[in-house]
Amino acid sequence: MKKILLASGDNSGLLRSLPLYRRLQASTSCEAVIAGATGPHEEDLSSLFEISDSFITIAVGEGSVVEKTALALTGFADIMVREKPDLVIVAGENDISLAAALASSRLGLPYASLEAGMRSYNRNAPREANRRLIDAAADMMFVSEHSGTYNLISEGSDEERIFFVGNMLIDALALKIADSNSSAIIQELGYTSKQYALVRLECLPAVDTLEAIRKAERLVGVIAATHPVLLQLAPDVNALIEQHAMLSAFTSIDGVTVRPPAGYVDQLRLIKDAVFILTDTRDMQAEATVMKVPCLTMSSDTTSPASIEIGTNMLVGTEEDDILMRIQDALEGKLAKHAKIPEKWDGAAAQRVVEVLEKVLVG
């Protein structure tokens, strides 16, 4: 039996690791250990996917980025020394994920990068540097779409170490879609399917200007004039808006409900039943594509070109007039009419990874 350590840095990475862990549990030639860190506001995904008894938590505290990364490096190294894995698979792109890759490399353990090759080509984004660093020393690279393969080859990676397996987020969706379909969140909010818009804001703290908040208020107001709006504010965004004494400006708009992001199962239901999504984060792009829901992303870049070229995602930039034009298109049902599901976004990515592992590690 070959031992695989799945290491993730946050819930984004863990969501990609969990389907693989479940699949490895059924393998007759590989066994899995799963570890990672979760943020203070993040959902307990290990319990949701019923693996809490097996999940090893990396404690990183509430210190600076450097302090948390150092603690994660030590925490992952201790697990690696104790468990002696034959391979580490790193999922995620934050500093904790980078710490897992560094610990593996320094201990001389081979590691694989999950969802490798994703690039925004925004050099000012800290996670872009992490993605490149994690991939650079990886012994194996599992990619979720063709752009990942192209990027890695252009950066000098050997083709024989690159494996196109598909999008693990869709595997997670497939595992929980039945629960999502049974969610009562739509009824609790008093909504009707395909009659409300979902707006999610996570990146405002990176801008931190009153005008950016007022622009968001105006955009939400335009949508609310014709459709109910569920406005989801990440904790940092909510704190920033309160700091500028602007929360009442959103809550006072008729038809707007302000809430924090929902749990994973409820969020899947909210995505599926929305008439469209307006967001400044990439977190919902894959799910929206598979569910055929138009997603307007207020950014000029994405790490997943397939969600734009094939799927339902559209980059609308940050200029208010451009965003308003696309909102109108979405409200009139003009978007995503010919969208398709990208290749291998079919819920079988974890099985493909296991097949590769059994061939490469076991023979």
N, C-alpha and C positions, 0 to 999 in steps of 0.2 A: 504493500500500500504506500502510495506517495502522499505526503502531507502538504497541503496547500494552506497558506495563511492569507486570508483576505483582509486587507488593511484599508480603512477609509478615514477621511478627515472630518467629515460632517455628514448631515443627512443626505445631501446631494450624492456624495460618494457611496454612502451606505445603501441608498435606494438602488444603486447599480450593482452592489455586491450581494444583496439579499437573494435575488433570483438565482445567482450562481451558487451561493451557499446551499440553497434548497436543492439544486440540481446535483451538486457534489455529494450531498447526503445520500443520494440514491446510487452513486457510483460504486462499483465493486473494486475499483483499482486506485481510487483517490479518496482521501479523507480531508475534511476542511476544519480550519479554526478561523473564527471571525472576530475581529477587533476594530475598535475605532473610537472616535471622540464625537460627542454631540454638543451643540451649543445650548446655552441656558434657555432659549425660547423654542427649541426644536422639539418636535413630537418624538415620542418613544417608539421608533419604528421597529426595534427588536421585539417589543411586545406585540405590536400590530401584526408582525409576520410570524409570531409565535416562536421566537428563538431566544427570548430574553435569558433563559437559563444557560445558554451557550455563549452569549455575546460577552466579550471582554472589553470593559470600558477603559479607555485611556483618559486619565484625569489630567487636564491641562490648566485648570484654575481660571482666574480672572485677571491675570497680569498682562504685561505688554505682549505684543506679537512675538518678540524675541524670547521672552520668558516662556510663553505657551509652546512655541516651537521646540525649545530646549527640553521642556518636560515631555513633549510628545516623542522626541527623538530617544530620550531615555526610556520612556514607557514602551515604545515599540521594540527597542533593542532588548529589553528585559524579556519580552514575550518571545522574541525570536531565539534568544539564547535558551530559554526554557523549552520551547516547543520544537526547535530544530526542524523547521519546515524545509521541504525540498524546493519550494518555490513560494515567493511572496507575490501576491497580485494587488497592486495599488490602485485604488479607485478614488476619484475626486481630484480637485485641483487647488485646494487651499494650502496654507502653510503646514497644516497637520499631515495632509497627504504627502507633501514634499518631505516631511520628516520621516515618514514611513519608508520612502524611497531611499533617503540618505542612510537610514539605519541599516537597511538591507544591503546597500552597496558597501558600507564600511565594514559590515560583518562578513562580506564575501558571499552573500546569499544571492542567487539569481532572482530577479524580479520581473514581473510583467506589468505593463501599463494598460489599464482598462479604459476604453474610449480614448485611445491614443490618437495623436495627430490633429486634434481639434485646435484650430487657430482662428483668432479674431484679427490678427495682425495689427492690433492696437497695442503698441509698445508701452503706453502709459498705464495699461491695466496690469495690476500686480499678478493676477492669476494667469495672465498670458505668459509671464516669465516662469511661473511654476509649471505650467503645462510643458513648456520647452525643456525645462530642467529634468522633470520626471521622465519624459520620453528619451532624453539624450543618453541616459545610462541604462535604459531598460534592455533586458535580454530578449523579451518577447513583447510585441505590441498588438493589442486587439483593437481594431477600429470599427466604428459604428456606421460609417458611410464612406463613399469613395473619396471624398475630399481628404479624409484622414490619411489614406494611403498615398495620395498625390503629395500631400504636405511632407510626410515622413521621407519619401523617396527624394524629394527636392532638397531636404535637409541632410541627405547622405545616409539614411538608414538602409540596411540591407533588406531587400525584398523578402528573403526567406524568413525573416524574423517578424514579418507583418502578416496579420491574419484578419481578414474581413469577416466579422461574425454577426454584425447587426447591432441594433440599439437595445441595450439592457434595460433602459427605462420602459420600453414597451413590454418587456418580460414582466417587470413589476406591475405594470398596468393590467396585464393579462391575469396575473395572480389575484388581483383585487377588484376586477371589474364587476364580478357578481355582487360583491359586498357594496360596491358603489351604486349599482343599479337599485339596490334596496335602501339606499340612504334616504332619509326623510328631510334632508337639509332644504330642498326646494320648497316643500310644503311649509316648513318652519318659517321660512323667510316670506311666505305668501306670494311666491313667484309662480309663473306659468312657463313651461318649457319653451325655449326659443323666443321669449318675450322680454328678456332682460339682458343687459350688458354686464360683463365682468371686467372691472378695472382693478389692476393690482400695481401698487407702487412700492419699490424697494430701494431704488438708487438715488433718491433725492438727497440724502446726506452727503453724497459725493459732490453735489452742486451747492447745496446749502445757501440758496438765495431766496429772498422773499418773492421775487418775480417768478422763480421756478414754481413755487407753491401756488401763486396766483394763476399761473398758466394752467397748472393741473386743475385748479378750481374751475376755470373757464371751460376747459375741455369736458370735465364731468358735467357741468351745467348744460352744455350743448346736448350731450347724450340724454340727460335726464329730461329734457324738454319733450322727448318722444318715447323713451323707454325707461323703465326702472333700472337703477344702477346699483350693483353691489360693489362698493369701494373697499378693497382690502389694503390695509396699511401695515407694512412690516413694523415691528416695534421701534426701530430707529427712525423710520419715517414719521410715525405717530408722534414720537418725542420731539422731532424737529418741528412739525406743524404746531404742536402745542407751545413750543418755545417761541414761535412767532405769533402766538395767539390767533391761529387761523383754523383751528379745528371746527369751531362753530360755523365758519364760512362753508364748510362741506356739509355738516350735519343739518344745516338750515335749508339746503336745496331740496325742494320737493322731489320725492321719488328716489332719494339717495339713502342707502343704508351703509353705514361705516362699520367695518368689522376687521379684526386681525385675520391673517390668512387661516383658512380652515385646515383641519387635519387631512391627511392624504386621501382617505376614502371619500370624505365629503367633497374635497377639492376636485377629484375626478368627476363627480356628479355635476358640480358647478361648471366645470369646463364643458362637459358634454352637452349640457342644456342651455348654454349661453348662446345668444344670437351672434355675438362676437366678443373678442377679448382685446382690451387695450392694456399694455403693460410696458414697464421699462426693464424687465428682467427676462432672461432666456428660459426660466424654469419651466414654463408651460408650453414651449414651442413644439416639443416632440409629441406630447399628449394631444395637443390641439390638432396637429397634423393627422394623426391616426384617427381622431374623432371627427375630422372634416369640419372643424370650427375655425373661421377666420381669426387670425391673431395679428394684431397690429403692434409691432414692437418699436417703442420710441428710442431708437438707437441707430447708429450708422454702420454697425458691424454685428456679426454673429459668428459663433464657432460652428454652426451647423448650416452650411449652405443648402443642404438637401431640403431643409424645412422651408426654404424660400423657392428654390428652383423647381421642386416637385410638390412640396406640401402646402400648407395653408398660411404659413407665416409670411409677413410682409414687413420689411424695415421701412419705417416712416420718418426716420430722422428725428430731429428735435425742434424743427421750425413749426410754429403753431399753425400757420396757414396750410402747410403740407399735411399735418396730422388731421386737421379739420376736414380736408378734402377726402382723405381716406376713411374717416369716420362716416362721412355721408355715404360713401360707396358701400361701406359695410351695412349701414342702416337700410340701404336700398337693395341689399342682397346681391351686389355686383361682384363680390370677391369670392375667391376659392371655388369657383364653379367647376374648374377643370383640374383641381388638385388631385394628386394621387399619393399613395403611401410609398415611401422610399423602399428600395430593395432591402430585404432582410429585416425590416421593421415589423416582424411578424410574431414576436413572442417566443422565438426559438433561439435567441442569441446565446443564452446560457448553455443550452445543449451543444451548440457549435463549439463554444469554448471548452467544454468538457471533452468533446471529441478530439480537439487539438491537443489538450493536456494528456489524454490517454495515448495519443500517437507519439508525442514528443517526449514525454517523461517516462511512460511505461513501455512503449514500443510494441 
